[in-house]
Amino acid sequence: MVSHYFESLPVPPLENLSTEYILQEIIDHIGKLADDFPHTKLNLFRKQLWDIRNRNVEPKTHLRGLLRVLEDTHTFKHAFEELEPSLQAQIRAFMDDEKDVKEEEIMGMGKVKGEFYIPPSPAVKHHFKEMVKETVREKAHEKKLRLVQSKVMKKIQEAKEEIEREIVEEVGGHIEMIQKVEDHVGEFWGKHGGQLGALLKSSDVASLTSKLDASMLGSGQSPRIWEDERGTRIMEVHKNAPFHNWGNSVKNTPLYTFVPTTVLGLSNLVKWAKVEGYRVRCSGYRHSWSNTFSQDKQILVSMLNLESVEKIPDVMSITEEKGDVDLNGDGVVDVNELKTIELAPKIEGLSLTRDEEGKMFCRVGAAVTNEQFRRWAVGHGKWALPVDVILVEVTAGGVNGPICHGAGRRHQTVSDYVRAIEYIDANGIQRTITKPSHLRAAAGCFGLLGIVTHITLLLSPMSYAVLRPTKPDIALAIPPLSPTDIPIALRKSWTPAQYVDALREFEEKANHDYYSEWFWFTRSQQAWVNTWNETLDPAGAVEYPSPFDTFVQWVQGWVGSVLTRSEVFGLLPGRWQACILSTFGMVALPPFEFNEFEQKKTVEYKTALPNGLHFRRGIQNMRVRDLEFQIPIPCLPNGTPDYTIVRRAWWDIINLCYRDSETPMRLTLELRIMGDSNLIMAPQRGNRWGTASIEILSVPDAVRDEEWLPFCQEVVDLWAGYRGRMSVGGEEELLNVRPHWAKEWEGVSIRGRGAREYLREVGYKEEVEEFRRVLGEIGEEQGWGLGDLKGRFSNELWDYLVFEGVEIARGEGEVVVVQNVKGVEGKETKIRGIEGTKINSSGESIDYLAFEKEGKGKGKEQEQERGIKVDEAKIIEAKEISSGVKEVKELKEMKSSSSSSSAVPGKVTGIPGIDHTRGVFPIKFGR
């Protein structure tokens, strides 16, 4: 809401909506907020804007000034306090380094001298606390832990050994003492596990009971899914953990969120989900804006630990890489199989074609992040993926699933470089696809084929990007169709010859440059052009950005988030917000000096190709709104690309931002020229002459839905109205304009239809049929059908787009045994209680935990329990878990127990790892 101080300001005429005019307006009037916001140094802020207006600014000096402007605000203090002391010290030292001479000292404040190090983020610290609660919930369910509490309170004066014995007996012989729980949750838990252990050793009952509160007890039990053959490694699981994506456009609450580390674990998970009737969807860094994730009360598989993805700022791109850890306390380092990188993998049916000679296959785990792969590729120095997205905070699976892309007309999507897909199918079986005709669907299938575990990519020999970013006048970056298309506020007196030269340069870059990308920050007089070529010559190559520049970029992203979330920023008129973000964005990008009128300023960096593709870090720290469409580039009569449509699409949005003084697009307009795609569901498919990948971005904290969504609709209406000839001599036709699957598109209409309906009935009508047909072919070979995919891996969005009319499979399958219950795969065998739930011979579900809570569990219920088929279960002795923990009581003692949910210790044939002594549900299905 705009402050009342600014409501009476006269609306500038459109010809005055220039950066210089708006900057002067802010300088003249923002001081009116000084009395209401004494903690914001508005005079210093005005000086910063004055320096920008007069082109007297340097990026690091500007960043220091912005940090000082905000340092006393509540927003800054709160965000700053959440950072670790060493990072706080680095930022403070940077702020004090007026002469810019303390780079080495600042970098040395990290744990590794010469490298930027950030300790665990606020998200990590938060997750430590949550894992304490989650582990207690997982290791001792509510009812039993309450009994333990009661006994602890009664026997607090007894010896520590007695307390330990009671805990072990109540929780179960397969669970170690709670003091030992750090061995089960990884390296990070080790820092905090001692807190709970200390409580158990304490003689202060108040201290103990105050910590074992209701929030730690939980409200139910979670399934145990084995991740290893030995039955010692249980998949991390969180019950009813609220989900939100990075852009905060999707929110739901899955029943269970699993964090896997092995292929076997995922196989077991899918088999369990099939028996239970759950749907399973995956997420990585959650960078998709569309509703492609899980649903309420279903299953989410998070390929990354929750602390890595739920909060910002994120430090993954600039912190030390941590290796695998001992997850179960057996002294063996447990490798995360989903985070492996392997050159020249041995995969049946996979070999280089003649056209691929001299290249290399690389098998990458679906949970490998772009930053991890970048570091591996640069460190290895021999092979590189030719194309990628800019972000490093995304996973290989997250880039592959929604068919993401980079830039350059010679390049297809990232998914087009996939040569093998490994996944867990609807029956829980590990599969591999290498057949090109099947990869057209499998290499970009939105998770509908199954849980992708590994992706084999085709790499090229390492090359080096020669970056030459420029900041030309907006009219010369991508020349308009006519000078009259330029808004009056942006017009300069360029000559016809200059326009001709600029158009030739633009088309040359679009046609031939290895990488081609253009940015326009809202209302800026200049564009930022990032087009470049590669070389095989490594001479003179540098690390770009350098470690210190990476630190600077990270802080820029962090303070940008602080700025846009500040109370003062929310009170500014929209044109002021757009101007501030626009100018700050341009200041942060090279070349750092402002261009002269002749546009001659250039700068050059040579760096390894992966560094060039991921040229900007810290983007993760500042959430954005993002609408992106893929516009087919038509052809000219001579069979070359016709960039008329591209220029029109670019300038249509610029003019839309000048329709009135306030604009919802308050960050940037971005254009990338790229090629087509061979994937069935790729929006670039069929774009023989190339694709204009064009998007608009804003900041969530600066724009409300009632502003943003109508603006997006106007943008789509413009882009969807374009016509062109897609073949030489062909008729002019409406271009098959389609959205990027991962961006915001569900809230708009396309050519008079809702986006979902348009894509299914028009935009992808033939492709959906072909996609289903190829999926069906794969299923025929592997023993499942489209109904299995819909029932296991779809959600409401994909039900409508892909599986409309397909019935969820209810067919017969192999008999499996789940905690003494016979079920049939493919049928609705529901065991919702999981722990303590039994099914009698008549099929009636009996929850013995509920009876126990009511003081029941004998008589008729015991008779029903005796009716359960247990002929496939054999009794075995419970093994000792660790030294210091007494053996579990004998079977006879357990049978005589008054608790009707107590079960004999045992394993079910074909399902090693199910332990009935603890009343839990660890599953390791056998076939």
MOQUI-V143277 format. One record per residue. N is the residue number from 1. RES is the residue in three letters. PSI is psi in degrees with one decimal (NA if undefined). Layout:
N&RES&PSI  N&RES&PSI
This chain:
1&MET&129.9  2&VAL&137.3  3&SER&147.5  4&HIS&-21.0  5&TYR&-26.7  6&PHE&-3.9  7&GLU&-28.2  8&SER&-2.0  9&LEU&137.2  10&PRO&139.0  11&VAL&124.1  12&PRO&141.4  13&PRO&152.8  14&LEU&-33.0  15&GLU&-12.2  16&ASN&4.0  17&LEU&55.8  18&SER&162.8  19&THR&-44.4  20&GLU&-42.4  21&TYR&-47.0  22&ILE&-38.9  23&LEU&-43.4  24&GLN&-36.5  25&GLU&-42.8  26&ILE&-46.0  27&ILE&-40.0  28&ASP&-29.2  29&HIS&-15.8  30&ILE&-20.1  31&GLY&-15.6  32&LYS&-19.3  33&LEU&-2.4  34&ALA&-43.7  35&ASP&-33.3  36&ASP&-24.3  37&PHE&70.1  38&PRO&-18.9  39&HIS&-11.8  40&THR&122.3  41&LYS&79.7  42&LEU&-30.8  43&ASN&-41.0  44&LEU&-37.9  45&PHE&-41.6  46&ARG&-37.6  47&LYS&-39.9  48&GLN&-47.0  49&LEU&-35.6  50&TRP&-42.1  51&ASP&-40.4  52&ILE&-43.8  53&ARG&-35.1  54&ASN&11.9  55&ARG&42.4  56&ASN&69.3  57&VAL&144.9  58&GLU&137.4  59&PRO&-48.1  60&LYS&-39.5  61&THR&-41.9  62&HIS&-42.7  63&LEU&-42.8  64&ARG&-43.4  65&GLY&-42.1  66&LEU&-38.2  67&LEU&-39.4  68&ARG&-35.7  69&VAL&-39.5  70&LEU&-8.4  71&GLU&-25.0  72&ASP&0.9  73&THR&157.9  74&HIS&-37.8  75&THR&-46.5  76&PHE&-47.4  77&LYS&-42.4  78&HIS&-46.5  79&ALA&-38.0  80&PHE&-39.2  81&GLU&-25.4  82&GLU&-14.9  83&LEU&153.7  84&GLU&151.9  85&PRO&-38.8  86&SER&-37.6  87&LEU&-39.0  88&GLN&-43.0  89&ALA&-38.6  90&GLN&-43.8  91&ILE&-41.7  92&ARG&-43.7  93&ALA&-39.0  94&PHE&-41.5  95&MET&-34.2  96&ASP&-10.0  97&ASP&67.7  98&GLU&-35.6  99&LYS&2.4  100&ASP&48.3  101&VAL&4.3  102&LYS&27.1  103&GLU&-47.7  104&GLU&-39.9  105&GLU&-42.2  106&ILE&-44.9  107&MET&-29.8  108&GLY&-11.8  109&MET&-13.9  110&GLY&174.9  111&LYS&-25.6  112&VAL&111.5  113&LYS&134.8  114&GLY&-6.9  115&GLU&143.7  116&PHE&123.6  117&TYR&132.8  118&ILE&125.8  119&PRO&178.6  120&PRO&137.1  121&SER&172.5  122&PRO&-35.5  123&ALA&-39.1  124&VAL&-46.3  125&LYS&-42.6  126&HIS&-40.6  127&HIS&-32.0  128&PHE&-48.9  129&LYS&-42.7  130&GLU&-35.2  131&MET&-31.2  132&VAL&-49.1  133&LYS&-45.7  134&GLU&-39.2  135&THR&-39.5  136&VAL&-41.8  137&ARG&-39.2  138&GLU&-34.6  139&LYS&-17.7  140&ALA&110.2  141&HIS&170.6  142&GLU&-51.3  143&LYS&-46.4  144&LYS&-36.1  145&LEU&-32.4  146&ARG&-38.7  147&LEU&-40.6  148&VAL&-45.3  149&GLN&-47.6  150&SER&-45.1  151&LYS&-37.4  152&VAL&-43.4  153&MET&-35.4  154&LYS&-31.0  155&LYS&25.3  156&ILE&-23.9  157&GLN&-9.1  158&GLU&172.6  159&ALA&153.8  160&LYS&-34.1  161&GLU&-34.5  162&GLU&-40.3  163&ILE&-44.4  164&GLU&-40.8  165&ARG&-42.2  166&GLU&-41.3  167&ILE&-45.6  168&VAL&-43.1  169&GLU&-36.6  170&GLU&-39.6  171&VAL&-36.4  172&GLY&148.0  173&GLY&-17.0  174&HIS&-0.8  175&ILE&129.4  176&GLU&169.0  177&MET&148.1  178&ILE&-27.2  179&GLN&-25.6  180&LYS&3.1  181&VAL&-20.5  182&GLU&-24.7  183&ASP&-17.1  184&HIS&-12.2  185&VAL&8.4  186&GLY&-178.0  187&GLU&-42.3  188&PHE&-32.8  189&TRP&-25.2  190&GLY&-26.9  191&LYS&-20.5  192&HIS&-11.6  193&GLY&-29.0  194&GLY&-25.2  195&GLN&-46.2  196&LEU&-37.7  197&GLY&-39.6  198&ALA&-36.4  199&LEU&-40.6  200&LEU&-26.5  201&LYS&-10.2  202&SER&149.3  203&SER&2.8  204&ASP&104.2  205&VAL&-35.2  206&ALA&-39.7  207&SER&-41.5  208&LEU&-50.1  209&THR&-27.2  210&SER&-25.8  211&LYS&-34.2  212&LEU&63.4  213&ASP&-178.2  214&ALA&-34.5  215&SER&-26.0  216&MET&-25.2  217&LEU&-32.3  218&GLY&175.2  219&SER&5.4  220&GLY&-173.1  221&GLN&155.1  222&SER&150.5  223&PRO&148.9  224&ARG&121.8  225&ILE&118.2  226&TRP&141.3  227&GLU&-1.6  228&ASP&163.1  229&GLU&-29.6  230&ARG&-12.4  231&GLY&35.3  232&THR&-5.4  233&ARG&115.2  234&ILE&136.3  235&MET&134.8  236&GLU&135.0  237&VAL&144.4  238&HIS&130.0  239&LYS&133.3  240&ASN&38.0  241&ALA&118.7  242&PRO&139.8  243&PHE&137.3  244&HIS&144.3  245&ASN&173.9  246&TRP&-39.2  247&GLY&1.6  248&ASN&28.1  249&SER&-11.2  250&VAL&128.2  251&LYS&135.2  252&ASN&179.7  253&THR&93.0  254&PRO&151.8  255&LEU&-45.8  256&TYR&138.4  257&THR&116.8  258&PHE&145.9  259&VAL&96.4  260&PRO&161.4  261&THR&-6.2  262&THR&156.5  263&VAL&-41.2  264&LEU&-40.8  265&GLY&-43.2  266&LEU&-37.8  267&SER&-46.8  268&ASN&-37.9  269&LEU&-45.8  270&VAL&-39.7  271&LYS&-42.1  272&TRP&-44.6  273&ALA&-33.9  274&LYS&-44.9  275&VAL&-40.5  276&GLU&-14.2  277&GLY&27.3  278&TYR&155.5  279&ARG&147.9  280&VAL&122.7  281&ARG&155.4  282&CYS&160.3  283&SER&155.2  284&GLY&-107.4  285&TYR&1.0  286&ARG&36.2  287&HIS&2.5  288&SER&139.5  289&TRP&-23.4  290&SER&166.0  291&ASN&64.8  292&THR&6.3  293&PHE&-156.5  294&SER&-171.4  295&GLN&169.9  296&ASP&137.2  297&LYS&20.2  298&GLN&-164.4  299&ILE&130.6  300&LEU&132.8  301&VAL&113.9  302&SER&116.0  303&MET&-13.7  304&LEU&154.4  305&ASN&144.9  306&LEU&-32.0  307&GLU&-19.6  308&SER&-18.7  309&VAL&-14.6  310&GLU&-26.0  311&LYS&159.4  312&ILE&156.0  313&PRO&156.4  314&ASP&139.0  315&VAL&7.4  316&MET&-37.0  317&SER&-12.9  318&ILE&8.7  319&THR&165.8  320&GLU&144.9  321&GLU&128.8  322&LYS&137.1  323&GLY&-177.6  324&ASP&161.2  325&VAL&169.0  326&ASP&108.0  327&LEU&-24.0  328&ASN&10.1  329&GLY&17.4  330&ASP&8.0  331&GLY&3.3  332&VAL&129.9  333&VAL&124.7  334&ASP&116.6  335&VAL&133.1  336&ASN&105.2  337&GLU&-18.1  338&LEU&3.5  339&LYS&39.7  340&THR&152.7  341&ILE&125.3  342&GLU&123.3  343&LEU&148.9  344&ALA&55.3  345&PRO&150.2  346&LYS&98.8  347&ILE&124.7  348&GLU&131.5  349&GLY&2.9  350&LEU&123.3  351&SER&155.8  352&LEU&137.6  353&THR&174.2  354&ARG&-38.6  355&ASP&-17.6  356&GLU&4.8  357&GLU&138.4  358&GLY&-2.3  359&LYS&-175.3  360&MET&139.3  361&PHE&142.5  362&CYS&121.2  363&ARG&120.1  364&VAL&131.5  365&GLY&145.4  366&ALA&-20.8  367&ALA&-1.3  368&VAL&129.8  369&THR&161.1  370&ASN&-33.5  371&GLU&-41.7  372&GLN&-42.3  373&PHE&-36.8  374&ARG&-47.4  375&ARG&-40.1  376&TRP&-46.5  377&ALA&-44.6  378&VAL&-41.5  379&GLY&-38.8  380&HIS&-43.6  381&GLY&7.4  382&LYS&-30.1  383&TRP&150.4  384&ALA&147.4  385&LEU&127.2  386&PRO&-21.0  387&VAL&149.3  388&ASP&169.7  389&VAL&166.3  390&ILE&-43.1  391&LEU&142.3  392&VAL&-14.6  393&GLU&58.1  394&VAL&157.9  395&THR&162.9  396&ALA&-41.4  397&GLY&-37.4  398&GLY&-32.3  399&VAL&-38.4  400&ASN&-46.7  401&GLY&-53.8  402&PRO&12.5  403&ILE&66.1  404&CYS&171.2  405&HIS&168.4  406&GLY&-127.8  407&ALA&161.9  408&GLY&124.8  409&ARG&-21.7  410&ARG&-8.6  411&HIS&141.4  412&GLN&-168.3  413&THR&165.1  414&VAL&-37.8  415&SER&-21.2  416&ASP&-13.1  417&TYR&7.8  418&VAL&133.0  419&ARG&-10.3  420&ALA&140.5  421&ILE&125.7  422&GLU&134.3  423&TYR&166.3  424&ILE&122.3  425&ASP&-175.5  426&ALA&-16.0  427&ASN&4.3  428&GLY&18.4  429&ILE&137.6  430&GLN&127.7  431&ARG&159.3  432&THR&134.1  433&ILE&125.5  434&THR&-13.5  435&LYS&121.8  436&PRO&-38.9  437&SER&-26.9  438&HIS&-29.8  439&LEU&-23.5  440&ARG&-27.6  441&ALA&-44.4  442&ALA&-30.6  443&ALA&-4.9  444&GLY&73.0  445&CYS&10.2  446&PHE&22.1  447&GLY&7.6  448&LEU&-20.7  449&LEU&-28.0  450&GLY&-170.0  451&ILE&109.5  452&VAL&127.7  453&THR&-35.2  454&HIS&148.3  455&ILE&127.1  456&THR&119.5  457&LEU&154.1  458&LEU&112.1  459&LEU&155.2  460&SER&160.2  461&PRO&143.9  462&MET&131.9  463&SER&-178.1  464&TYR&128.7  465&ALA&132.7  466&VAL&94.5  467&LEU&130.9  468&ARG&63.7  469&PRO&146.4  470&THR&164.9  471&LYS&71.3  472&PRO&164.7  473&ASP&145.0  474&ILE&-33.9  475&ALA&-22.3  476&LEU&-11.6  477&ALA&-55.5  478&ILE&95.5  479&PRO&140.6  480&PRO&168.9  481&LEU&-29.2  482&SER&145.5  483&PRO&-25.2  484&THR&-12.9  485&ASP&-13.3  486&ILE&126.4  487&PRO&144.3  488&ILE&-38.1  489&ALA&-18.2  490&LEU&-2.7  491&ARG&137.4  492&LYS&165.8  493&SER&63.0  494&TRP&146.5  495&THR&160.3  496&PRO&-38.0  497&ALA&-37.4  498&GLN&-38.3  499&TYR&-41.1  500&VAL&-45.6  501&ASP&-40.5  502&ALA&-38.9  503&LEU&-40.5  504&ARG&-42.3  505&GLU&-42.2  506&PHE&-47.3  507&GLU&-33.7  508&GLU&-45.6  509&LYS&-43.6  510&ALA&-37.9  511&ASN&-40.0  512&HIS&-21.0  513&ASP&145.0  514&TYR&-41.7  515&TYR&131.8  516&SER&120.1  517&GLU&138.6  518&TRP&138.0  519&PHE&142.9  520&TRP&112.9  521&PHE&133.1  522&THR&126.1  523&ARG&9.6  524&SER&145.1  525&GLN&-19.4  526&GLN&155.0  527&ALA&165.6  528&TRP&117.6  529&VAL&120.5  530&ASN&77.2  531&THR&141.8  532&TRP&169.4  533&ASN&172.7  534&GLU&165.6  535&THR&153.5  536&LEU&-6.4  537&ASP&116.0  538&PRO&-5.2  539&ALA&128.7  540&GLY&3.9  541&ALA&142.4  542&VAL&164.8  543&GLU&118.0  544&TYR&129.5  545&PRO&155.9  546&SER&165.5  547&PRO&-41.6  548&PHE&-39.5  549&ASP&-32.0  550&THR&-42.5  551&PHE&-45.6  552&VAL&-44.9  553&GLN&-39.5  554&TRP&-44.9  555&VAL&-36.9  556&GLN&-44.9  557&GLY&-40.8  558&TRP&-48.6  559&VAL&-26.1  560&GLY&-40.1  561&SER&-40.7  562&VAL&-43.9  563&LEU&-51.1  564&THR&-19.8  565&ARG&-4.5  566&SER&151.6  567&GLU&-38.0  568&VAL&-45.1  569&PHE&-37.6  570&GLY&-16.9  571&LEU&-2.7  572&LEU&147.5  573&PRO&151.8  574&GLY&-38.0  575&ARG&-30.3  576&TRP&-45.1  577&GLN&-46.9  578&ALA&-40.8  579&CYS&-42.7  580&ILE&-49.0  581&LEU&-38.5  582&SER&-49.7  583&THR&-40.0  584&PHE&-37.0  585&GLY&-43.7  586&MET&-34.6  587&VAL&-33.8  588&ALA&-10.2  589&LEU&144.0  590&PRO&155.9  591&PRO&140.1  592&PHE&-22.9  593&GLU&149.0  594&PHE&144.5  595&ASN&151.6  596&GLU&172.9  597&PHE&-33.2  598&GLU&-3.9  599&GLN&43.1  600&LYS&-5.6  601&LYS&128.1  602&THR&161.1  603&VAL&150.9  604&GLU&137.8  605&TYR&132.9  606&LYS&128.4  607&THR&162.4  608&ALA&144.2  609&LEU&-46.4  610&PRO&-33.9  611&ASN&-37.0  612&GLY&-38.3  613&LEU&-35.1  614&HIS&59.0  615&PHE&-12.9  616&ARG&129.9  617&ARG&165.9  618&GLY&2.0  619&ILE&-34.9  620&GLN&-27.5  621&ASN&-12.7  622&MET&105.8  623&ARG&149.2  624&VAL&163.0  625&ARG&147.7  626&ASP&116.6  627&LEU&125.8  628&GLU&133.9  629&PHE&154.3  630&GLN&116.7  631&ILE&120.5  632&PRO&137.0  633&ILE&121.1  634&PRO&-175.9  635&CYS&156.8  636&LEU&165.6  637&PRO&-24.9  638&ASN&8.7  639&GLY&32.2  640&THR&160.3  641&PRO&139.4  642&ASP&104.4  643&TYR&10.0  644&THR&-45.2  645&ILE&-38.3  646&VAL&-46.3  647&ARG&-38.6  648&ARG&-43.5  649&ALA&-37.5  650&TRP&-50.7  651&TRP&-24.6  652&ASP&-39.8  653&ILE&-38.1  654&ILE&-45.0  655&ASN&-34.7  656&LEU&-32.8  657&CYS&-10.7  658&TYR&12.4  659&ARG&-35.7  660&ASP&-179.1  661&SER&-29.6  662&GLU&137.8  663&THR&130.0  664&PRO&-24.9  665&MET&95.8  666&ARG&13.1  667&LEU&-75.6  668&THR&157.1  669&LEU&129.8  670&GLU&136.9  671&LEU&131.0  672&ARG&132.6  673&ILE&131.0  674&MET&-177.3  675&GLY&-148.1  676&ASP&-157.1  677&SER&150.2  678&ASN&-6.4  679&LEU&140.4  680&ILE&-43.5  681&MET&13.4  682&ALA&133.5  683&PRO&-15.8  684&GLN&-6.7  685&ARG&134.7  686&GLY&-4.0  687&ASN&73.8  688&ARG&-35.5  689&TRP&-1.4  690&GLY&172.0  691&THR&135.4  692&ALA&105.4  693&SER&106.0  694&ILE&137.6  695&GLU&155.1  696&ILE&141.9  697&LEU&145.2  698&SER&-178.3  699&VAL&127.7  700&PRO&-38.8  701&ASP&-8.2  702&ALA&-4.6  703&VAL&137.0  704&ARG&159.8  705&ASP&-37.4  706&GLU&-14.4  707&GLU&-45.6  708&TRP&-49.3  709&LEU&-44.1  710&PRO&-35.9  711&PHE&-44.2  712&CYS&-39.5  713&GLN&-40.9  714&GLU&-39.3  715&VAL&-47.4  716&VAL&-39.2  717&ASP&-37.5  718&LEU&-51.4  719&TRP&-35.4  720&ALA&-8.0  721&GLY&0.7  722&TYR&146.0  723&ARG&156.4  724&GLY&173.7  725&ARG&121.5  726&MET&-0.5  727&SER&151.1  728&VAL&123.5  729&GLY&1.3  730&GLY&170.5  731&GLU&150.0  732&GLU&136.7  733&GLU&161.9  734&LEU&130.9  735&LEU&144.6  736&ASN&71.9  737&VAL&127.2  738&ARG&149.9  739&PRO&158.8  740&HIS&127.6  741&TRP&-32.4  742&ALA&-6.4  743&LYS&-174.0  744&GLU&120.6  745&TRP&-17.3  746&GLU&-23.1  747&GLY&1.0  748&VAL&167.4  749&SER&148.8  750&ILE&116.7  751&ARG&45.4  752&GLY&-0.9  753&ARG&150.7  754&GLY&148.3  755&ALA&-43.1  756&ARG&-48.4  757&GLU&-42.1  758&TYR&-45.7  759&LEU&-40.1  760&ARG&-40.3  761&GLU&-20.1  762&VAL&-64.6  763&GLY&-35.5  764&TYR&26.3  765&LYS&-50.7  766&GLU&-35.2  767&GLU&-38.9  768&VAL&-42.2  769&GLU&-43.8  770&GLU&-41.0  771&PHE&-47.1  772&ARG&-38.3  773&ARG&-44.4  774&VAL&-41.5  775&LEU&-40.0  776&GLY&-39.1  777&GLU&-43.8  778&ILE&-42.7  779&GLY&-36.1  780&GLU&-37.3  781&GLU&-27.4  782&GLN&-3.8  783&GLY&33.3  784&TRP&168.3  785&GLY&179.4  786&LEU&-32.8  787&GLY&-33.8  788&ASP&-41.4  789&LEU&-44.3  790&LYS&-41.7  791&GLY&-24.3  792&ARG&-36.3  793&PHE&2.4  794&SER&177.5  795&ASN&-172.3  796&GLU&-38.7  797&LEU&-49.4  798&TRP&-23.2  799&ASP&-45.0  800&TYR&-46.1  801&LEU&-38.2  802&VAL&-41.0  803&PHE&19.1  804&GLU&128.2  805&GLY&-7.6  806&VAL&128.3  807&GLU&139.7  808&ILE&132.0  809&ALA&137.0  810&ARG&27.7  811&GLY&172.0  812&GLU&153.0  813&GLY&-170.0  814&GLU&147.2  815&VAL&132.4  816&VAL&158.8  817&VAL&127.1  818&VAL&107.3  819&GLN&58.6  820&ASN&15.5  821&VAL&125.4  822&LYS&132.9  823&GLY&168.8  824&VAL&123.6  825&GLU&135.5  826&GLY&-15.4  827&LYS&164.5  828&GLU&72.1  829&THR&96.4  830&LYS&126.4  831&ILE&64.0  832&ARG&-30.1  833&GLY&-28.6  834&ILE&-76.9  835&GLU&127.0  836&GLY&-1.0  837&THR&132.9  838&LYS&160.0  839&ILE&125.5  840&ASN&179.8  841&SER&-18.7  842&SER&-0.9  843&GLY&4.3  844&GLU&133.1  845&SER&127.6  846&ILE&121.5  847&ASP&100.8  848&TYR&-21.1  849&LEU&-39.8  850&ALA&-41.9  851&PHE&-39.2  852&GLU&-40.0  853&LYS&-28.3  854&GLU&7.7  855&GLY&19.6  856&LYS&-155.6  857&GLY&3.6  858&LYS&-171.0  859&GLY&-121.5  860&LYS&-39.3  861&GLU&-37.2  862&GLN&-35.3  863&GLU&-40.6  864&GLN&-37.8  865&GLU&-37.2  866&ARG&-17.1  867&GLY&-7.3  868&ILE&139.8  869&LYS&117.1  870&VAL&17.6  871&ASP&-19.2  872&GLU&0.0  873&ALA&135.0  874&LYS&147.7  875&ILE&131.4  876&ILE&161.3  877&GLU&141.9  878&ALA&129.6  879&LYS&153.4  880&GLU&136.2  881&ILE&-48.1  882&SER&159.6  883&SER&144.2  884&GLY&-8.1  885&VAL&124.4  886&LYS&154.4  887&GLU&154.3  888&VAL&150.4  889&LYS&158.1  890&GLU&155.6  891&LEU&-39.9  892&LYS&-42.9  893&GLU&-39.0  894&MET&-36.9  895&LYS&-31.6  896&SER&-1.9  897&SER&147.6  898&SER&-10.7  899&SER&115.5  900&SER&-12.9  901&SER&-5.6  902&SER&134.2  903&ALA&157.4  904&VAL&145.6  905&PRO&131.4  906&GLY&172.4  907&LYS&146.2  908&VAL&135.4  909&THR&129.5  910&GLY&-7.6  911&ILE&65.2  912&PRO&140.1  913&GLY&-13.0  914&ILE&119.2  915&ASP&112.0  916&HIS&-8.5  917&THR&-24.8  918&ARG&2.2  919&GLY&25.8  920&VAL&-173.6  921&PHE&63.9  922&PRO&128.5  923&ILE&130.7  924&LYS&85.6  925&PHE&142.3  926&GLY&156.8  927&ARG&NA
